[in-house]
C-alpha cells in the first residue's frame, strides 16, 4: 500500500502500551526529525477516518514535541489482527523486542480470539514458538511487565530477575516487591544487579535499606562491603582469579537466561553459537582438571 499522510489528531494510540519506551532512541529521533522530518512512515491500519497506530509511537511523540501536525502513514492491512500479524512478520527488520512480541501475540489470542495454531500458521512459525511467547508475560508477572513497559524498570535487567527466579526459586511476591522498590529510580542494570544480590541473597536489614529509597547510599555501602575487608586477605593474583571467576559466572548466567529468548532463523548465528558453546564446554573440562589438581587436591567433584 502507498504511503499517505494524516493529521496527528486522527491517530489512535491504544497500542502504545504494547511498545517499550527508550529515552535514548527518542532523543536521537527528535534530533533527526527536527533536521530532516519523518523519513519512515507510521505503520498501522485505517478504521473509518481513524488511523490505529501499531508502529511509530516514538516518531509520533517526537512530531508532537516539534509541533508537527501532518505525518506520513502506511497501512499494514485492513484489520487490526491482520495488521498485528504483518507487524510481527516484519519484526526481524523492525527489531521488535520479545516482550513487545509477547503483548501483541497475547492480544491476538485474548482480544481477537485467534487460536495458537492459527497465529503460528499466519506468522509462519511453529506452535512452540508462539506458545513460549504466550507464557512469558505470565512468568514475569503483571507488576514486573507493567514497570518495564512504563519505563520504570530497565528491560535489560529482566535477565537478572529471571536468574534469581530460576536458580533461587524466589516467589513472585518477593520479586514484585523488589521491582516496586527500585522502579522509577533511574538506576542502571549494573546497580540493579548489585541491589538484586543484596535483596535476594542478603538479610532483612538489606531489604529495609532498599525499601527506604536511598538507593545511592545503599549501592555504595554494598559495593564497599563486597570489595573491602573480604578482599584484603587475598594476594593480587588471588584477587584477580576470584574477580575473573565472578565475571565468568555472571556472563555464563546471562547467556543461559537470554538464550531461550533469542530464537533466530539466521544460519550464521546458529553456527557461531554452536561453535562458541562447544569451545566453552571444552575449556570447562580443562578448568575442572586444573581445579581438581591445584585446588581440591585431586578430589572428585
Residue pairs with C-beta under 8 A, 6 or more apart in sequence:
1 74
1 75
1 76
2 74
3 41
3 72
3 73
3 74
4 72
4 73
4 74
4 75
5 70
5 71
5 72
5 73
6 51
6 70
6 71
6 73
7 69
7 70
8 60
8 63
8 64
8 68
8 69
8 70
8 71
9 69
10 49
10 50
10 51
11 42
11 44
11 50
11 51
11 53
11 60
11 71
12 47
12 50
12 51
12 52
12 53
13 53
13 57
13 60
14 52
15 52
15 53
15 54
15 57
16 53
16 57
17 103
17 149
18 100
18 103
18 104
18 107
18 149
19 55
19 57
19 100
19 149
20 97
20 99
20 100
20 148
20 149
20 151
20 155
21 58
21 149
21 150
21 151
22 58
23 151
25 58
26 58
26 61
26 62
29 58
29 59
29 62
30 62
30 65
30 66
32 39
33 59
33 62
33 63
33 66
33 68
34 66
37 68
38 59
38 62
38 63
38 68
38 71
38 72
40 56
40 59
41 56
41 71
41 72
41 73
41 74
42 51
42 53
42 55
42 56
42 59
42 60
42 71
42 72
42 73
42 74
43 53
43 54
43 55
43 56
43 73
43 74
43 75
43 76
43 83
43 87
44 51
44 52
44 53
44 54
44 55
44 56
44 73
44 75
44 76
44 83
45 51
45 52
45 54
45 75
45 76
45 77
45 78
45 79
45 80
45 82
45 83
46 52
46 75
46 78
47 80
51 73
52 80
52 83
53 60
54 76
54 83
54 84
54 87
55 87
55 94
59 71
60 71
63 71
75 83
76 82
76 83
76 86
76 87
77 83
77 85
77 86
80 112
81 108
81 112
81 114
84 104
84 107
84 108
84 112
85 108
85 119
85 122
85 123
87 94
87 96
87 104
88 96
88 101
88 104
88 105
88 123
89 123
89 124
91 101
96 104
97 155
98 133
98 136
98 261
99 136
99 137
99 145
99 148
99 149
99 155
99 158
101 133
102 133
102 134
102 136
102 137
103 137
103 149
105 119
105 130
105 133
105 134
106 134
106 137
108 114
108 119
109 115
109 116
109 119
109 134
114 122
116 127
116 130
116 131
116 134
117 127
119 130
120 126
120 127
120 129
120 130
123 129
123 130
129 263
132 260
132 263
136 261
137 145
140 158
140 161
140 162
141 172
141 175
141 176
143 176
143 179
143 180
144 153
144 158
144 161
144 175
144 176
144 179
147 153
147 179
147 180
147 183
148 154
148 155
148 158
152 183
152 184
153 179
153 182
153 183
153 192
154 188
154 189
154 192
156 189
157 189
157 192
157 193
157 196
159 254
159 257
159 258
160 189
160 192
160 193
160 196
161 175
161 178
161 179
161 196
162 257
163 253
163 254
163 256
163 257
164 170
164 175
164 196
164 200
165 175
166 257
167 253
168 200
168 201
170 200
174 200
178 195
178 196
178 199
178 200
178 210
181 199
181 210
181 211
181 213
182 192
182 195
182 210
182 215
185 213
185 215
187 195
187 215
187 219
191 215
191 219
193 250
194 219
194 222
194 223
195 210
195 215
195 218
195 219
195 222
197 222
198 206
198 209
198 210
198 218
198 222
199 206
199 207
199 210
206 218
206 222
209 217
209 218
209 221
210 218
212 218
231 239
231 242
234 242
264 270
288 301
292 298
292 299
292 300
292 301
